[in-house]
Amino acid sequence: MYKTKTLIIWFILNIIISTTGELATYLQINKNFVGKSFYYKVLLTEFFASFQWIFVIIYLRLSYTFLTPVEISLYSYLFAFIGQILSNKFIIKQTTHFYDYISMLLVLLGAYITSYKVFG
């Protein structure tokens, strides 16, 4: 039961981290912020970026209880890529092209091969 709760919390933290990171990025390119001051933009995006790091710290401490550092990196890439695809579709409303998927797959494959070949 402890392992199940830990995995659920870990999964929720991944979703929060991806969402806040994508929000911070989206706010920088949003058309509604064209006339706003530089300081307003920085403060708003930094709020979400700082909020993201609050959850990253909890995520990392929790992850070290059942994952190796290599696995944490791989899962972080995976969730970042999934978050990017979802934000392209639902927030930015742009299509994710075939080459985006290929590049994501190559990064994950390279990280997987390198980490498990080098570190066993």
RAPE-V325606 format. One record per residue. N is the residue number from 0. D_CENTER is the distance of its C-alpha to the mean C-alpha in whole Angstrom. Layout:
# RAPE-V325606
n=(N | N)
d_center=(D_CENTER | D_CENTER)
This chain:
# RAPE-V325606
n=(0 | 1 | 2 | 3 | 4 | 5 | 6 | 7 | 8 | 9 | 10 | 11 | 12 | 13 | 14 | 15 | 16 | 17 | 18 | 19 | 20 | 21 | 22 | 23 | 24 | 25 | 26 | 27 | 28 | 29 | 30 | 31 | 32 | 33 | 34 | 35 | 36 | 37 | 38 | 39 | 40 | 41 | 42 | 43 | 44 | 45 | 46 | 47 | 48 | 49 | 50 | 51 | 52 | 53 | 54 | 55 | 56 | 57 | 58 | 59 | 60 | 61 | 62 | 63 | 64 | 65 | 66 | 67 | 68 | 69 | 70 | 71 | 72 | 73 | 74 | 75 | 76 | 77 | 78 | 79 | 80 | 81 | 82 | 83 | 84 | 85 | 86 | 87 | 88 | 89 | 90 | 91 | 92 | 93 | 94 | 95 | 96 | 97 | 98 | 99 | 100 | 101 | 102 | 103 | 104 | 105 | 106 | 107 | 108 | 109 | 110 | 111 | 112 | 113 | 114 | 115 | 116 | 117 | 118 | 119)
d_center=(27 | 25 | 23 | 22 | 21 | 19 | 17 | 17 | 16 | 13 | 12 | 12 | 10 | 7 | 8 | 8 | 6 | 4 | 7 | 8 | 6 | 8 | 11 | 11 | 11 | 13 | 16 | 17 | 18 | 19 | 23 | 24 | 23 | 26 | 29 | 27 | 27 | 25 | 25 | 24 | 21 | 20 | 20 | 19 | 15 | 16 | 16 | 13 | 11 | 14 | 13 | 9 | 11 | 13 | 11 | 10 | 13 | 14 | 12 | 13 | 16 | 16 | 15 | 18 | 20 | 19 | 17 | 18 | 16 | 16 | 15 | 12 | 11 | 11 | 9 | 6 | 7 | 8 | 5 | 3 | 7 | 8 | 6 | 8 | 11 | 11 | 11 | 13 | 15 | 16 | 15 | 16 | 18 | 18 | 19 | 17 | 19 | 20 | 19 | 16 | 16 | 18 | 16 | 13 | 16 | 17 | 15 | 14 | 18 | 18 | 16 | 18 | 21 | 21 | 20 | 22 | 25 | 25 | 24 | 26)
